[in-house]
Amino acid sequence: MSDSPIVRPLILLNGPPRSGKDEGAAFLYRKYNAHWFRMSQPIKDALRAMFNMTEAQDKMCEEKKDTKMEFLFDLSFREAQIAFSEVFAKEVFGISVFGHLAARKVAQSVSKLFVCSDSGFAQEAHPFIQLVGAKNVLVVRLHRRGCDFSRDSRSYINIDGATNIDLENNGSLALYHENLQGVVKSWLQHLQQSTDPSWNGLPPLASR
């Protein structure tokens, strides 16, 4: 029995609001049965509990993230998340707190491919680098016309030792899926070829 560690490829989707991060993660989840997670999930959960949101309010926050809400004391859901993250959580627990929380989930999961749909701080990637190794990380920086970080606290990132790729998302949904799959499939093939023959990560999907 081999003692070599399990290879757990990790994909970080990085881009401004509405650039296609969630859509890309949902596609990879369906195509590769990937474990999809968000760094911001603990923030969303905390705010929902703090404001005792109803199901209707929760849905409205997700659909209108930049609209100011009276029950959020005239903040938008995006502004409330940024305040909770930057003013409270990172000041109290450290700048990489959400990376550590997400890395715990990855460490406990039996999945062989992981996708994060809201990466935007290089410091948050450090716990993952320690867990899976930089060479097993793919950063996909999404670019879409009309989308920028002007109303967001995140930005584009570059991780030393990882594969960092820029991907345009200005065409049809089908083209976006095709281009994203091409990037991921090529990366997985390269990862497989550069890994010990006892590869035990997720093999590329040859046809589906």
C-alpha positions in Angstrom: 0.0 0.0 0.0 1.4 3.4 -1.0 2.2 5.9 1.7 2.2 8.9 -0.8 -0.2 11.6 0.2 -3.5 12.0 -1.6 -3.4 14.7 -4.3 -6.3 17.0 -3.9 -6.4 19.6 -6.7 -7.9 22.9 -5.7 -9.4 25.5 -8.1 -9.8 29.1 -6.9 -12.1 31.2 -9.1 -11.1 34.8 -8.8 -12.9 37.8 -10.3 -15.1 40.8 -9.6 -18.9 40.5 -8.9 -20.9 39.1 -11.8 -17.9 37.8 -13.6 -19.1 34.3 -13.6 -17.6 32.7 -10.4 -20.7 30.9 -9.1 -21.7 29.8 -12.6 -18.2 28.4 -13.2 -18.2 26.6 -9.8 -21.7 25.2 -10.5 -20.5 23.9 -13.9 -17.4 22.2 -12.4 -19.5 20.8 -9.6 -21.7 19.1 -12.2 -19.0 18.1 -14.6 -16.4 16.8 -12.1 -18.5 16.1 -9.0 -16.3 18.7 -7.3 -16.6 19.9 -3.7 -17.8 23.5 -4.1 -17.4 25.9 -1.2 -17.3 29.6 -0.6 -14.8 31.5 1.7 -17.7 33.9 2.5 -20.1 31.2 3.7 -19.4 31.8 7.4 -20.1 35.5 6.9 -23.4 34.9 5.2 -24.4 32.4 7.9 -23.5 34.9 10.7 -25.4 37.8 9.1 -28.5 35.6 8.5 -28.5 34.6 12.2 -27.6 38.1 13.5 -30.5 39.7 11.6 -32.8 36.7 12.0 -33.5 36.8 8.3 -36.7 35.3 6.9 -36.4 33.0 3.8 -37.7 35.9 1.7 -35.1 38.3 3.1 -32.4 35.8 2.5 -33.4 35.4 -1.1 -33.7 39.1 -1.6 -30.1 39.6 -0.2 -28.7 37.1 -2.7 -30.6 38.5 -5.7 -30.0 42.2 -4.9 -26.6 42.2 -3.1 -25.9 45.8 -3.9 -29.3 47.2 -2.9 -29.5 48.9 0.5 -31.9 47.1 2.9 -33.8 48.7 5.7 -33.5 45.6 7.9 -29.7 45.7 7.4 -29.7 49.3 8.8 -29.5 50.8 5.3 -26.5 48.7 4.2 -26.5 46.4 1.1 -25.9 42.7 1.8 -22.5 43.1 0.1 -21.6 46.1 2.3 -22.7 44.2 5.4 -20.5 41.2 4.5 -17.5 43.5 3.9 -18.0 45.2 7.2 -18.4 41.9 9.1 -15.3 40.5 7.4 -12.9 43.5 7.4 -14.0 45.4 10.5 -14.8 42.5 12.8 -13.7 38.9 11.8 -10.2 39.7 10.4 -9.4 42.2 13.1 -10.3 39.7 15.9 -9.3 36.3 14.4 -6.6 37.3 11.9 -6.5 38.2 8.2 -6.6 34.6 7.0 -9.4 33.4 9.2 -11.8 32.5 6.4 -9.0 30.6 4.6 -8.4 28.5 7.7 -12.1 27.8 8.2 -12.5 26.7 4.5 -9.3 24.6 4.7 -10.8 22.7 7.6 -13.7 21.6 5.4 -11.3 20.6 2.6 -9.2 18.6 5.1 -12.3 16.7 6.4 -13.7 16.0 2.9 -13.3 12.8 0.9 -13.7 14.7 -2.4 -10.9 14.6 -4.9 -11.4 18.0 -6.5 -12.2 21.3 -4.8 -13.6 24.5 -6.2 -13.8 27.9 -4.3 -16.1 30.4 -6.0 -15.1 33.6 -4.2 -11.4 33.8 -3.8 -10.1 37.3 -3.7 -7.4 37.6 -1.0 -4.0 36.1 -1.4 -3.6 35.7 2.4 -6.6 33.4 2.5 -4.9 31.0 0.2 -2.0 30.3 2.6 -3.9 27.7 4.6 -4.7 25.8 1.4 -1.1 26.0 0.2 0.0 24.4 3.5 -2.7 21.7 3.1 -2.6 20.7 -0.6 0.7 22.3 -1.9 0.9 25.2 -4.3 1.5 23.0 -7.3 -1.9 21.5 -6.8 -3.7 24.9 -6.9 -5.2 26.5 -10.0 -6.2 30.2 -9.9 -8.6 31.2 -12.6 -8.9 35.0 -12.9 -12.2 35.8 -14.6 -12.5 38.9 -16.7 -15.9 40.2 -18.0 -16.7 43.5 -19.6 -18.4 45.9 -17.2 -17.3 44.0 -14.1 -14.8 45.4 -11.6 -13.8 45.4 -7.9 -14.9 49.0 -7.3 -17.7 47.9 -4.9 -15.9 44.9 -3.5 -13.0 44.5 -1.0 -11.5 41.6 -3.0 -9.1 41.9 -6.0 -7.2 39.7 -8.5 -4.6 37.4 -6.9 -1.5 35.6 -8.0 -0.2 32.7 -6.0 3.5 31.8 -6.2 4.0 28.1 -7.2 0.4 27.7 -8.3 -0.9 27.8 -11.9 -2.4 31.3 -12.5 -4.5 31.7 -15.6 -6.7 34.6 -16.9 -9.9 33.7 -18.6 -12.3 36.0 -20.6 -16.0 35.5 -20.1 -17.6 37.8 -22.7 -19.4 35.4 -24.9 -22.2 32.9 -24.5 -22.7 30.6 -21.5 -21.8 27.6 -23.6 -18.5 29.2 -24.7 -17.7 30.1 -21.1 -18.3 26.5 -20.0 -16.2 25.2 -22.9 -13.3 27.5 -22.2 -13.4 26.8 -18.5 -13.5 23.1 -19.0 -10.6 23.3 -21.4 -8.4 25.2 -18.9 -9.3 22.8 -16.0 -8.9 19.6 -18.1 -5.5 20.7 -19.4 -4.4 21.6 -15.9 -5.5 18.3 -14.5 -3.7 16.4 -17.3 -0.5 18.3 -16.6 -0.9 17.7 -12.9 -1.3 14.0 -13.5 1.8 13.8 -15.7 3.9 15.7 -13.2 2.8 13.6 -10.2 4.0 10.2 -9.0 2.7 7.3 -11.1 0.5 6.3 -8.2 -1.6 9.4 -8.9 -4.7 9.3 -6.6 -6.2 12.6 -7.4 -9.1 13.2 -9.8 -8.3 11.9 -13.4 -9.2 14.2 -16.3 -12.6 13.4 -17.9 -11.8 12.2 -21.4 -15.3 12.4 -22.7 -18.5 13.6 -21.2 
